[in-house]
Amino acid sequence: MNNVLFLLALLPACYLTQDTMIYNVQKNGLVVLTKDNFKSTVLDQHGDWLVIFDGDMKLVRCEIQKTICDDVKNSVKVYEEAFVGLKAIGFKIGRVDFVDTSNRGLIANYPFVKGFPSYVIFGKNKDKPILFRYKMNTAKEIVNMVKFLNDQPLLASGQCGRNSGPSPGKSTYELSDDNFKEVVLQCQEPWLVVFYASGDKFSQCNMYTKKFEEAAGTMLNRVKFGKFHLGLSKLVPIYNPGYVVCKTVFFRAGDKSGPPLDYNHGIASEGFSRGIVPWLQGQLG
């Protein structure tokens, strides 16, 4: 479900409920987390957590067609079902009040949390939490996705790409002939690389790359994501001989002397966001 902070500006008001947070603590068995207990309860203790940065439902407004209200209602229902499945595999579910000003210091520690509701996994490495951004249709998909992300080994902090990094404010690397060998081919980490084109003529690809960047934020520390612009290049003909717009390839961890695997699920945004998770899961084993 998309963050709904921007809904504050939508009119007319169409309140879904009164005097409640989006997720009810007692109904869902949630642990109330604050600036005072977050460290001792989540960070300093063993165990996996899914933490919801939640807000007052009264602040969620609808469009005239009520499509946003329906989306909120449906997503909440699915996530509440997922909580049961997550608890069954050992996860604890906590809630932080995103709107409470006393929690601003806590929230500031996680700048990737931009609005509510936001879902963050504090799992094997509590110092590197994972923002859960995927829109899932069923509780089973949510449970499987959370488990998949938490089970993946963290990337080793090697020397590859030491002179390069993700684009400012993003989780994707800008790749070129100059840095591709050092950043991708000489690394032990797995990579997903998209060869893209930009501009008004490539609206589908523009949409695809946005989803690509969202996925990169979610899979941070599991798979590295890179963007290679289709242009004058000696490498593009090697890995994308047809100069296919938004062709996406996967380089497995370890030796990359062989050809990468093609990700052949189209360039539609929904196709990517739904298909990439099970596909990567299969590749990562």
N, C-alpha and C positions, 0 to 999 in steps of 0.2 A: 504494500500500500504506500502510495506517495505521501511524503510529509505534508501536513495540512496547515502549517503555520500561515501560509499565504491565504488561507480561506478566511482569515479575519477581515479581509477587505471586501469580501463578497457580500452582496445585498440581493434580495432582502433577507433578513434574519429568518432562519428556519431551524430553531433549536431542536435537537434530537432528544434531549432529555434535560432534566433540571438537577442542579446541585450534585452532580457526580462527575468523577473522572471517567475517561473513556473505558478504562479497565477497573472493575470493582475488586478491591483487595480481598474481601471475605469470600466472594463468589469463586474467585480463581485461585485462592490460596497464595496470594502474592506476598513477598517480603517487602515491607516499606523501607526504602533506602534513602538516606539523607547524607548531607555533608559530614555529619557526626559519626555515622556508623558504616559508611561505604567501605572505607579502607579495611576496617577490622572484620567486616562481614564478608566482603567479596574478595578483596585483593590479598589479604593476609591468610586466607583459609584455603585449604584444598577443596577441589570440587569445581564443576562447571556451572556457569550462570548464563542465562539470557536475561538481560536487563532492559526494561522498557522505560524510555524517557517519555513520560505520559503528560497529558494536560487535561484541563477541565473541558468536558464535552460541551459546555455552554458556549465555548469559544469557537466551536466548529459550526460553520454556517453552510447553507446550501445555495446552489443555483436554483433558478425558477423551476427547472425540470427535475430538481432533486436528485440528479445523477450522482453528485458528490456525496450527498447524504446516504444514498444507497450503497455507494462504494465503501464508505466508512462502516456502515452497519454490517455489510457482508464480510469485509476484511476482519473486523473485530470478532465476528462469529467463528471464522476459520481459525484465527489465532488462538481463541479460547479453547477450541478443540485441540489445537496443537500443544498447548500447555500440558494437557494430560499426557500426551505421548512423550513429550520431553522429560517430564518428571519420571516417567516409567523407565527411561534410560539414564537416570541419575542427574538430570539438570535441575537446578533451582531457578525459580523465576522471581525476579525482583522488579520493583517499580520506583522510579525517581520522578518526583513532581517537577516537570520542566518549567512550569510557570512560577513556582515558588522562588521568590528572590533570594531566599537564604541558601538555595542550592546553586547559585550562579558560580561560585568558586569551584564547586565540584564539576559542573557542566563545562566550565572553561578548560578543564583538563582533557576534554574530548572534543576538539573543535570541529570534527567531522559531523557531530550531532547538530543539525541545523534547525530542527523543528520537532513537533510531536505528531503522532507517536513515532519514535525511532527505536529500533531494536539492535542491541549490541551484544555480541558474544564475548564473554570473559571466560576463556577456556584454558587450554594447556599453558599458554603464555599470557599471564594477566597483564604484562607490560605492553602487549600488542593485541588489543581487542579488535574484533572484526565487526564492522558495520554490516548488518544484514539488510540488503537493499532489494532483494528480489521480490517480485509480486508473484505469489503462489496462489493456486486455485483451491488446494485442499490442505488439510492439516497434515496428511501423510507427506506431502511434498515439502512442507516447512520442516517437519521433523527430520526427514532424510537430508535436506539441505544443511541444516544446522549441524547435524552429526558429521556430514561429509566435510564441512569447513573445519570443524574442530579436530577431526581425525588426521588432517593432512599435516605432515611434518613441516616445521618452519624452515624457511630457506637459510642456508648457512651464510654468514656474513663474510664472503670471500673477497678477493681483490678485483674480480671482474667488474667492469663498469665503474671503476673508482673515479674516473674523470667525467662521468656522465650520471644523469639522474632523471627522475620523472619530470615532466613539464611542471612549472610552478603552479601550485594549487591543484594538481592532478596526480593520478596514480599511474599514468602511462608514460613510457619513454618515447621520445622523438628519435627515430632511427634514420640513419643515412649511410652512404658508402663509407663515410669517415669513421663511424663508430660501430658499425654492425658487427665486425669481426670481434672486437674487444668486448662489447657489451653483451652480445648474444652467443656467438659461436664459441668463444673461449670460456664461457660460463658453464658451471655444472647445473644451474637451475633450469627448470622448464620454462619455456617461453611460448606465448601466443602472440603472433604478429599479424597485423592487418595492413595490406597494401591499399591505400585509400586515395581518393581524389576529392577535391573540395570545390565548392562553387555552386551557383544556382542550377547548373545542369545536372548536378549529382545530389538531388534532394534525398533520395533513399540512402545513399552512402553517408550523407551528413547525419541522418537519423541513426544509422547503424553505428557510426563512430561514437555518438553520444552514449548509446547503450554499451558499447565496448568500454568506454571510460567508466561507466557505472559498475560494470562487472569487475573492472580492474580494482576499484576501491573495495569491493567485497572480497575479492580473492587475494588481497594484499598479503604478502609473506607466504603465499602458497604457489602462485604462478605469476610470473612477470609478464606484463602486457606491453607491447610496443607498436607504434604506428610508423609506417614507412610510406611517405608520400610518393605517388606515382609521378615520376618526372625523369629527367635525364639521370640515368643511373646504370652502373655496370652490374649491379646485383639484381635488379628487378627482373631482367630476362632469365636469370638463373632460377629464381624461386617463384616467379610469376610470368612465365614465358608468353602468355596470352595477354598480358597487361589487363587482367580482369579487375574491374573496379570492386573494391572491398573484398578481394580474395584474402582469406584468413588461413594461416598455417600454424601448426603446432610443432615446436621443437622439444623433444623429450629431454628429461634431465640426463646429464652425462655427455657422452660423445655425440657431437652434432655433425659428424662428417657425412652422414647419410642424408637422404632427402627428408624434409619434414612431412608431417601428415596434413592433408587438406581437411579443413572444417567446412563441410558441404551442407550447410543448413540455410542457405539463402541469406539475403541481406535485410529482410524485414525485421524491424526492431523487436516485435513480439517473438518471432522465430528465434532470434538470437538469445533473448533473455530467458526463454524457456528451454532452449535446446542445449545451451553451452554447459550447464551444470552437469547433467547426466553424461554428456559427452566427455567433458574433462575428467569426471569421476572414473570413467572407463579407462582413459589414458593414463591417469595417475595410479591406477591400480589400488 
